[in-house]
Amino acid sequence: MPQHVQGVVAPGKNEPVRVETIVIPDPGPGEAVVKVQACGVCHTDLHYKQGAINDDFPFLLGHEAAGIVESVGEGVTDVTPGDFVILNWRAVCGNCRACTRGRPWYCFATHNAQQKMTLLDGTELSPALGIGAFAEKTLVAAGQCTKVDPAVAPEVAGLLGCGVMAGIGAALNTGNVGRGDTVAVIGCGGVGDAAVVGSRLAGAAKIIAVDIDDRKLDKAREMGATHTVNSRSSDPVEAVRELTDGFGADVVIEAVGLPETYRQAFYARDLAGTVVLVGVPSPETKLELPLLDVFGRGGSLKSSWYGDCLPSRDFPMLVDLHQQGRIDLGAFVTETIGLGDVEKAFARMHEGDVLRSVVVL
């Protein structure tokens, strides 16, 4: 029987979000209903609200979440009611050309729930990244549910559902940061700081954090950066080179998604070094680079999709590392809030003093 719950809806482009009653259908084949316990407020949710992703309004926002499986549909065997799960937005299919080649983190046919959640009047909602977790309950594809140790706090676990996984994965999976490497991270918000954590975990010898905000640089140092560069007051390319014996970093992770910061990343890397783009550009963004420089500098220019993660492999591992005290996922939680505070949380993003506001239900 369909359920009525409260959820945060973005009704139109740049309109304030509002809490509305959401209708959650019973799970169909391959689907699950999850009682949401916590959901981080991510920049991607703000992009949805601003119409920067697409114009399929109204959106049910929220995607960086953890909770308890309440019910499952026909054919679901990987999760059962009562399981504690992190929600992921790339449920792999197992059958596409990437999956059959043993590269499921590149799955080209990821899927979401087939049924739609709606408003009371029947208006269909577009769930953010196929999840829609700023709600007391949500309907997802069962493959979007990844079981982890239930002893971890939901407000910590949920962050692996997007930003923290994206940053850690950009370092570990996409950038292949290794022991003794030099790494520069441009943009020290939640994703950038997670890239710092991932680089430290990989054994990088030098981790250079670059940002225009000294408060963010201080936080990056707390997360494991060995050096910081304020790119408002100094040339970041020259600064990174000075800190790497004139060569540039082995891996540069760009966590902003702007042409100017990408160019900084491109020229701040060593010859044959790697650039990883994990910052999400806006649809109209264009980049110009001299093709001769692309050829002459060699190395790799990579994009990181969700940290190139495989949720079934990476989520449990990172939760275990957190439980062992080897990484501190709780350091990303700046504040916990309620459903009615999401609009204020979006405003706080622009103030630069928050890594993650987390909705706790």
Number of C-alpha atoms within 10 A of each C-alpha: 7 11 11 17 14 15 24 25 28 26 17 17 18 14 12 15 23 15 17 17 17 28 25 20 17 17 24 20 16 18 25 28 25 30 22 27 22 31 36 33 28 24 17 20 26 22 17 26 28 17 18 17 16 12 14 15 19 21 24 34 31 29 29 33 31 33 29 22 25 18 19 24 17 11 11 17 11 11 18 17 13 13 20 27 28 32 33 28 23 27 25 23 16 17 13 16 14 17 17 12 11 11 14 23 20 20 22 16 17 18 18 22 22 15 17 16 23 20 18 12 9 11 14 19 22 21 28 22 22 23 25 27 32 35 28 20 26 26 30 32 29 29 26 26 30 23 22 20 16 14 10 15 15 23 28 23 32 30 30 27 27 23 30 28 25 29 34 31 27 34 34 21 18 25 29 16 24 19 14 12 17 24 33 32 32 29 26 28 27 24 30 32 31 28 40 32 25 26 33 25 19 18 15 22 15 22 29 25 32 29 23 16 17 16 13 25 24 15 19 30 18 14 21 21 27 17 17 22 23 17 20 12 8 11 12 24 21 16 19 31 17 12 16 19 9 13 16 26 30 25 31 32 33 32 29 22 17 17 15 12 20 23 16 19 28 26 22 27 27 23 16 14 21 25 28 25 27 27 23 17 15 12 9 6 9 9 9 8 11 8 8 8 11 14 9 11 15 13 17 16 16 15 19 22 18 25 27 25 23 20 26 18 10 17 25 19 14 20 23 16 15 17 15 10 10 11 18 16 24 13 13 24 17 12 15 18 18 14 19 15 17 26 16 13 21 19 11 15 18 9 8 12 14 18 24 26 25 30 27 20 19
